[in-house]
Amino acid sequence: MKIPALIMAGGKGKRIGLSVEKPLLLFLGKPLLYWVAEAVASAEKISEFYVVTSENTPETEKHCRKRGWNFLRTDAKGYHADLKQAVRDAGLAGAVLTIPADLPAITGRFLDKIVREFEVYKKEFLAVFVPIEKREALELSVSSTDEYKGVWYAVSGVNIVNGTRIQEEGKIETSAIITEDIEVLLNINTLKDLEISEKLLKKFRKTDFL
């Protein structure tokens, strides 16, 4: 099973507080978006991907053109509205992986694992959550939370959705993966997140190769 992916890169990134567009913020010398796009492109379970942009991220679109990445410009009406629009514009009807452009530790191997889990769960929606206390322990911000089975978690932004069902109203049957894996733990919302995450990823990679 291979599925398409949408990299969400159209937000304002207000919490960063810089003039640079958030997807282009440098992380260890490379734009955040590049880390994510290269990981998605390397995933065996991803058939194709689109970068979802908006009027907030025109420079990001220029980078997409230079790199040969497909992009979809949405109306900047909010995350969920833009996601629905991107799905419609791309004509995606089945399973679609969504991922934010601010997960620099993400890997193709991790995304392949998520798609395989989705195949097992056989639900219409799969969310990847991170324990709030884990991010707080590392002094990372928690910008978005959601409840699953009575417990609140930090939202990683990595999901698999049904392209047809998300256009409909009503509750969608959901399953979730709860993980502390570094691939989704390092979500960049603030400059402090950036600073901490760069140190953590360098340390992780050094340890990983020992």
C-alpha positions in Angstrom: 0.0 0.0 0.0 1.3 3.4 -1.0 -0.4 6.7 -0.2 0.0 10.3 -1.1 1.2 12.9 1.4 0.5 16.5 2.1 3.2 18.7 3.8 1.4 21.5 5.6 3.4 24.7 5.0 0.9 27.6 4.7 0.6 28.9 8.3 1.7 32.3 9.5 4.2 30.9 12.1 3.5 33.8 14.5 5.2 32.2 17.5 8.6 32.1 15.7 8.5 35.9 15.6 10.8 36.4 12.6 10.2 37.7 9.1 11.4 34.5 7.5 8.6 32.1 6.6 8.5 29.2 9.1 9.0 26.4 6.5 12.3 28.2 5.5 13.6 28.6 9.0 17.1 27.1 9.1 17.5 24.0 11.3 21.1 22.8 11.4 21.8 24.9 8.3 18.9 23.6 6.2 15.3 24.9 5.9 12.7 23.0 8.0 10.7 22.1 4.9 13.7 20.5 3.3 14.1 18.0 6.2 10.5 17.0 5.9 10.2 16.9 2.1 13.4 14.8 1.8 12.1 12.4 4.4 8.7 12.1 2.7 10.4 11.6 -0.7 12.5 8.8 0.8 9.6 6.9 2.3 8.8 3.7 0.5 5.1 3.9 1.5 4.5 7.4 0.0 3.5 7.5 -3.6 3.7 11.3 -4.1 3.6 14.4 -2.1 2.4 18.0 -2.3 3.5 21.0 -0.3 0.4 22.9 0.9 1.1 26.6 0.8 -0.9 29.9 1.1 -0.5 33.6 0.6 1.4 33.5 3.9 4.3 31.5 2.3 5.1 32.8 -1.2 8.9 32.3 -0.7 8.2 28.7 0.2 6.5 28.3 -3.1 9.6 29.6 -4.9 11.7 27.0 -3.1 9.2 24.3 -4.2 9.6 25.4 -7.8 13.4 25.3 -7.6 13.3 21.9 -6.1 10.7 20.5 -8.4 8.2 19.8 -5.6 4.5 20.0 -6.4 2.7 22.5 -4.3 -1.0 23.5 -3.7 -1.9 27.0 -2.8 -4.8 27.2 -0.4 -6.9 30.2 0.9 -5.3 30.5 4.3 -8.5 29.9 6.2 -7.0 27.8 8.9 -5.4 24.4 9.1 -8.4 22.2 8.7 -10.0 24.3 6.0 -6.7 24.4 4.1 -6.3 20.7 4.5 -9.7 20.0 3.0 -9.1 22.4 0.1 -5.8 20.7 -0.7 -7.3 17.3 -0.6 -10.1 18.5 -3.0 -7.7 20.3 -5.3 -5.4 17.3 -5.6 -8.4 15.0 -6.1 -7.4 12.7 -3.2 -10.1 10.3 -2.2 -8.5 7.5 -0.2 -5.9 7.5 2.6 -3.7 10.6 2.7 -0.8 11.2 5.1 -0.5 14.7 6.5 2.6 16.2 8.1 3.6 19.7 9.2 6.7 21.3 7.7 8.2 21.8 11.2 9.3 18.2 12.1 13.0 18.2 11.2 13.8 14.9 12.8 11.2 13.0 10.7 12.5 10.1 8.6 11.1 8.1 5.7 11.5 5.0 7.8 9.3 6.4 10.5 6.6 7.4 8.0 6.7 3.9 6.5 6.1 2.5 10.0 3.0 4.8 10.4 1.5 3.7 7.1 2.0 0.1 8.1 0.3 0.7 11.4 -2.6 2.3 9.5 -2.9 -0.8 7.4 -3.2 -2.9 10.6 -5.7 -0.6 12.5 -8.1 -0.4 9.5 -9.7 2.8 10.8 -10.4 5.9 8.7 -8.2 8.2 10.7 -4.9 7.6 12.5 -3.3 10.3 14.6 0.2 10.3 16.1 0.4 11.9 19.6 3.2 12.7 21.9 2.9 12.7 25.8 2.6 16.3 26.9 4.9 15.6 29.9 7.7 14.4 27.6 7.8 17.7 25.7 7.5 19.7 28.9 10.4 17.7 30.4 12.6 18.8 27.5 11.3 22.4 27.9 9.7 22.2 24.5 6.4 24.1 23.9 3.1 22.5 23.6 1.1 24.4 21.0 -1.7 22.0 20.1 -3.3 19.2 22.2 -6.0 16.7 21.6 -7.8 14.1 23.8 -7.7 10.4 23.1 -9.4 7.9 25.4 -9.6 10.4 28.2 -6.0 11.5 28.1 -4.7 14.7 26.6 -1.6 14.6 24.3 0.5 16.9 22.3 -0.4 16.8 18.6 2.5 15.9 16.3 0.6 16.8 13.2 1.3 13.5 11.6 -2.0 11.9 10.6 -3.5 9.6 8.0 -6.9 10.7 7.0 -9.5 9.5 4.5 -9.7 12.2 1.7 -13.4 11.7 1.1 -14.5 11.4 4.8 -12.8 14.6 6.0 -15.0 16.6 3.6 -18.1 15.3 5.4 -19.6 16.4 8.7 -19.8 14.1 11.7 -17.5 12.0 13.8 -14.8 9.9 12.1 -13.6 6.6 13.6 -10.2 7.3 15.0 -7.2 5.3 16.2 -3.9 6.7 17.6 -0.3 6.0 18.1 1.2 7.4 21.3 5.0 7.7 21.0 8.0 9.5 22.4 10.1 8.9 19.3 12.4 11.8 18.4 11.0 11.9 14.8 7.8 13.5 16.1 8.9 14.8 19.5 10.9 17.6 17.9 8.1 19.9 16.7 9.3 23.5 16.1 6.9 26.2 17.3 9.3 28.8 18.9 12.9 29.8 18.6 13.5 28.1 22.0 12.1 24.9 20.4 14.6 25.4 17.6 17.5 25.8 19.8 16.7 22.9 22.1 15.8 20.6 19.2 19.1 21.3 17.3 21.0 20.2 20.4 18.9 17.1 21.0 19.1 16.0 17.4 22.8 16.4 17.2 23.2 14.4 20.4 20.7 11.7 19.2 22.6 11.3 15.9 25.9 11.1 17.6 24.6 8.4 20.0 22.8 6.6 17.2 25.9 6.1 15.2 28.0 4.8 18.1 
